[in-house]
Amino acid sequence: EVQLVESGGGLVQAGGSLRLSCAASGFTFDDYAIGWFRQAPGKEREGVSCINNRDGSTYYAGSVKGRFTISSDNAKNLVYLRMNSLKPEDTAVYYCAAADPMGLSSNWPAREFDNWGQGTQVTVSS
């Protein structure tokens, strides 16, 4: 059974940092792309970052580039999202999801990810 479990969310002041973790099981981790997405109240789910575990390539949304860093520990089946210089507009529920990178569109849309975690809340106060 495919499982993705996020952790590490919380309340932080603007300018602070958090590290989210995504623990994966039930599939061949090295063969998949793992994406981080977020959804704020009343807004659509948006892509934040993605890592292709096959070749290590990483992708970022423009709004987080330079502030967030995605990384993967293939030995532990973990993907991390390090978030620095957090802003109130980063407040959302953050989800991780897995997708077969073969055929994944270049902008890694959420609809192409098959398996999702339950999400972890990130709240950034001003």
Contacts in CASP RR format, 6 or more apart in sequence:
PFRMAT RR
TARGET T0000
AUTHOR 0000-0000-0000
METHOD contacts of the structure
MODEL  1
EVQLVESGGGLVQAGGSLRLSCAASGFTFDDYAIGWFRQAPGKEREGVSC
INNRDGSTYYAGSVKGRFTISSDNAKNLVYLRMNSLKPEDTAVYYCAAAD
PMGLSSNWPAREFDNWGQGTQVTVSS
1 26 0 8 1.000
2 24 0 8 1.000
2 25 0 8 1.000
2 26 0 8 1.000
2 27 0 8 1.000
2 98 0 8 1.000
2 114 0 8 1.000
2 115 0 8 1.000
3 23 0 8 1.000
3 24 0 8 1.000
3 25 0 8 1.000
3 26 0 8 1.000
3 117 0 8 1.000
4 22 0 8 1.000
4 23 0 8 1.000
4 24 0 8 1.000
4 96 0 8 1.000
4 97 0 8 1.000
4 98 0 8 1.000
4 115 0 8 1.000
4 116 0 8 1.000
4 117 0 8 1.000
5 22 0 8 1.000
5 23 0 8 1.000
5 117 0 8 1.000
5 118 0 8 1.000
6 20 0 8 1.000
6 21 0 8 1.000
6 22 0 8 1.000
6 94 0 8 1.000
6 95 0 8 1.000
6 96 0 8 1.000
6 117 0 8 1.000
6 118 0 8 1.000
6 119 0 8 1.000
6 120 0 8 1.000
7 20 0 8 1.000
7 21 0 8 1.000
7 23 0 8 1.000
7 120 0 8 1.000
8 18 0 8 1.000
8 19 0 8 1.000
8 20 0 8 1.000
8 21 0 8 1.000
8 120 0 8 1.000
9 18 0 8 1.000
9 20 0 8 1.000
9 94 0 8 1.000
9 120 0 8 1.000
9 121 0 8 1.000
9 122 0 8 1.000
10 18 0 8 1.000
10 120 0 8 1.000
10 121 0 8 1.000
10 122 0 8 1.000
10 123 0 8 1.000
11 123 0 8 1.000
11 124 0 8 1.000
11 125 0 8 1.000
12 18 0 8 1.000
12 86 0 8 1.000
12 122 0 8 1.000
12 123 0 8 1.000
12 124 0 8 1.000
12 125 0 8 1.000
13 124 0 8 1.000
13 125 0 8 1.000
14 86 0 8 1.000
14 87 0 8 1.000
14 88 0 8 1.000
14 124 0 8 1.000
14 125 0 8 1.000
14 126 0 8 1.000
15 84 0 8 1.000
15 85 0 8 1.000
15 86 0 8 1.000
15 87 0 8 1.000
15 124 0 8 1.000
16 84 0 8 1.000
16 85 0 8 1.000
16 86 0 8 1.000
16 124 0 8 1.000
17 82 0 8 1.000
17 83 0 8 1.000
17 84 0 8 1.000
17 85 0 8 1.000
17 86 0 8 1.000
18 83 0 8 1.000
18 86 0 8 1.000
18 122 0 8 1.000
19 80 0 8 1.000
19 81 0 8 1.000
19 82 0 8 1.000
19 83 0 8 1.000
20 36 0 8 1.000
20 80 0 8 1.000
20 81 0 8 1.000
20 83 0 8 1.000
20 94 0 8 1.000
20 96 0 8 1.000
20 120 0 8 1.000
20 122 0 8 1.000
21 78 0 8 1.000
21 79 0 8 1.000
21 80 0 8 1.000
22 34 0 8 1.000
22 36 0 8 1.000
22 78 0 8 1.000
22 79 0 8 1.000
22 80 0 8 1.000
22 81 0 8 1.000
22 96 0 8 1.000
22 117 0 8 1.000
23 77 0 8 1.000
23 78 0 8 1.000
24 32 0 8 1.000
24 34 0 8 1.000
24 77 0 8 1.000
24 78 0 8 1.000
24 79 0 8 1.000
24 96 0 8 1.000
24 98 0 8 1.000
25 77 0 8 1.000
27 98 0 8 1.000
27 115 0 8 1.000
29 53 0 8 1.000
29 74 0 8 1.000
29 77 0 8 1.000
30 53 0 8 1.000
30 54 0 8 1.000
30 74 0 8 1.000
31 53 0 8 1.000
31 54 0 8 1.000
31 100 0 8 1.000
31 101 0 8 1.000
32 53 0 8 1.000
32 54 0 8 1.000
32 98 0 8 1.000
32 99 0 8 1.000
32 100 0 8 1.000
32 101 0 8 1.000
33 50 0 8 1.000
33 51 0 8 1.000
33 52 0 8 1.000
33 53 0 8 1.000
33 54 0 8 1.000
33 98 0 8 1.000
33 99 0 8 1.000
33 100 0 8 1.000
33 101 0 8 1.000
33 104 0 8 1.000
33 108 0 8 1.000
34 50 0 8 1.000
34 51 0 8 1.000
34 53 0 8 1.000
34 72 0 8 1.000
34 79 0 8 1.000
34 96 0 8 1.000
34 97 0 8 1.000
34 98 0 8 1.000
34 99 0 8 1.000
35 47 0 8 1.000
35 48 0 8 1.000
35 49 0 8 1.000
35 50 0 8 1.000
35 51 0 8 1.000
35 70 0 8 1.000
35 79 0 8 1.000
35 96 0 8 1.000
35 97 0 8 1.000
35 98 0 8 1.000
35 99 0 8 1.000
35 108 0 8 1.000
35 113 0 8 1.000
36 47 0 8 1.000
36 48 0 8 1.000
36 49 0 8 1.000
36 50 0 8 1.000
36 70 0 8 1.000
36 79 0 8 1.000
36 81 0 8 1.000
36 94 0 8 1.000
36 95 0 8 1.000
36 96 0 8 1.000
37 45 0 8 1.000
37 46 0 8 1.000
37 47 0 8 1.000
37 48 0 8 1.000
37 94 0 8 1.000
37 95 0 8 1.000
37 96 0 8 1.000
37 97 0 8 1.000
37 110 0 8 1.000
37 113 0 8 1.000
38 45 0 8 1.000
38 46 0 8 1.000
38 47 0 8 1.000
38 48 0 8 1.000
38 90 0 8 1.000
38 92 0 8 1.000
38 93 0 8 1.000
38 94 0 8 1.000
38 95 0 8 1.000
38 122 0 8 1.000
39 45 0 8 1.000
39 46 0 8 1.000
39 92 0 8 1.000
39 93 0 8 1.000
39 95 0 8 1.000
40 91 0 8 1.000
40 92 0 8 1.000
40 93 0 8 1.000
43 92 0 8 1.000
45 95 0 8 1.000
45 110 0 8 1.000
46 61 0 8 1.000
46 110 0 8 1.000
47 61 0 8 1.000
47 108 0 8 1.000
47 110 0 8 1.000
48 60 0 8 1.000
48 61 0 8 1.000
48 64 0 8 1.000
48 68 0 8 1.000
48 81 0 8 1.000
48 94 0 8 1.000
49 58 0 8 1.000
49 59 0 8 1.000
49 60 0 8 1.000
49 61 0 8 1.000
49 64 0 8 1.000
49 68 0 8 1.000
49 70 0 8 1.000
49 81 0 8 1.000
50 58 0 8 1.000
50 59 0 8 1.000
50 70 0 8 1.000
50 108 0 8 1.000
51 57 0 8 1.000
51 58 0 8 1.000
51 59 0 8 1.000
51 70 0 8 1.000
51 71 0 8 1.000
51 72 0 8 1.000
51 79 0 8 1.000
52 58 0 8 1.000
52 101 0 8 1.000
52 104 0 8 1.000
53 72 0 8 1.000
53 74 0 8 1.000
53 101 0 8 1.000
54 101 0 8 1.000
56 72 0 8 1.000
58 70 0 8 1.000
59 108 0 8 1.000
60 66 0 8 1.000
60 68 0 8 1.000
60 70 0 8 1.000
63 89 0 8 1.000
64 83 0 8 1.000
64 90 0 8 1.000
67 83 0 8 1.000
67 84 0 8 1.000
67 85 0 8 1.000
67 86 0 8 1.000
68 81 0 8 1.000
68 82 0 8 1.000
68 83 0 8 1.000
68 84 0 8 1.000
69 81 0 8 1.000
69 82 0 8 1.000
69 84 0 8 1.000
70 79 0 8 1.000
70 80 0 8 1.000
70 81 0 8 1.000
70 82 0 8 1.000
71 79 0 8 1.000
71 80 0 8 1.000
71 82 0 8 1.000
72 78 0 8 1.000
72 79 0 8 1.000
72 80 0 8 1.000
73 79 0 8 1.000
73 80 0 8 1.000
79 96 0 8 1.000
81 94 0 8 1.000
81 96 0 8 1.000
83 90 0 8 1.000
83 122 0 8 1.000
86 122 0 8 1.000
86 124 0 8 1.000
87 124 0 8 1.000
88 124 0 8 1.000
88 125 0 8 1.000
88 126 0 8 1.000
89 124 0 8 1.000
90 122 0 8 1.000
90 124 0 8 1.000
91 122 0 8 1.000
91 123 0 8 1.000
91 124 0 8 1.000
92 121 0 8 1.000
92 122 0 8 1.000
93 119 0 8 1.000
93 120 0 8 1.000
93 121 0 8 1.000
93 122 0 8 1.000
94 119 0 8 1.000
94 120 0 8 1.000
94 121 0 8 1.000
94 122 0 8 1.000
95 116 0 8 1.000
95 117 0 8 1.000
95 118 0 8 1.000
95 119 0 8 1.000
96 116 0 8 1.000
96 117 0 8 1.000
96 119 0 8 1.000
97 110 0 8 1.000
97 113 0 8 1.000
97 114 0 8 1.000
97 115 0 8 1.000
97 116 0 8 1.000
97 117 0 8 1.000
98 113 0 8 1.000
98 114 0 8 1.000
98 115 0 8 1.000
99 108 0 8 1.000
99 112 0 8 1.000
99 113 0 8 1.000
99 114 0 8 1.000
100 114 0 8 1.000
103 112 0 8 1.000
104 112 0 8 1.000
105 112 0 8 1.000
END
